[in-house]
């Protein structure tokens, strides 16, 4: 595509982008379905070791910075110090990336995305907040269910358009396997949302 780019008109390039994006979505769906199958059969095994959760979050943010800049969002990450906990790094990254990605897609341009990490009373609490479209009470009941994709619309937002409805279900199962919990707080439509992940610190 790069080599022959000058031979493509805008329509052809758009079609190629659609095909590429479709392929990525299909690959993500297949990977999600494999994960769900492993979880439901009890075959998803964690490879836990002591990791710096602050560095994991920073790496996830670096991977998503282009989307933050593209949407002109204000981003903050507040943490006290480096925190080391026993986790499966790849799986926890999967959870954090999913939550950050959702927050970005659900927040209009020039909105705010804030991340807060604290250790308290034997637990690490991660909060990912946005000023986006928010959730109704009915939606909050569905959000962590399998295929619980929620159709929501708002100006300047990509409301889960590429989602399979499996991301948050998988995230919840991964957090559960870490003996933690995950939940959602939102005061309603267009009032933003906060996802909280809590896992043991030891």
ABEGO torsion letter per residue (X at the ends): XAAAAAABBAAAAAAAAAAAAAAAAAAAAAAAAAAAAAAAAGABBBBBBBBBAAAAAAAAAAAAAAAAAAAGBBBBBBBABBBBBBBBAAAAAAAAAAAAAAAAAABBBGBBBBBBBBBBGGBBBBBBBBABAEBBAAAAAAAABBGABBBBBBBGBBBGAABAGAAAAAAAAAAAAAGBBBBBBBAEBGAEBBBBBBBBAX
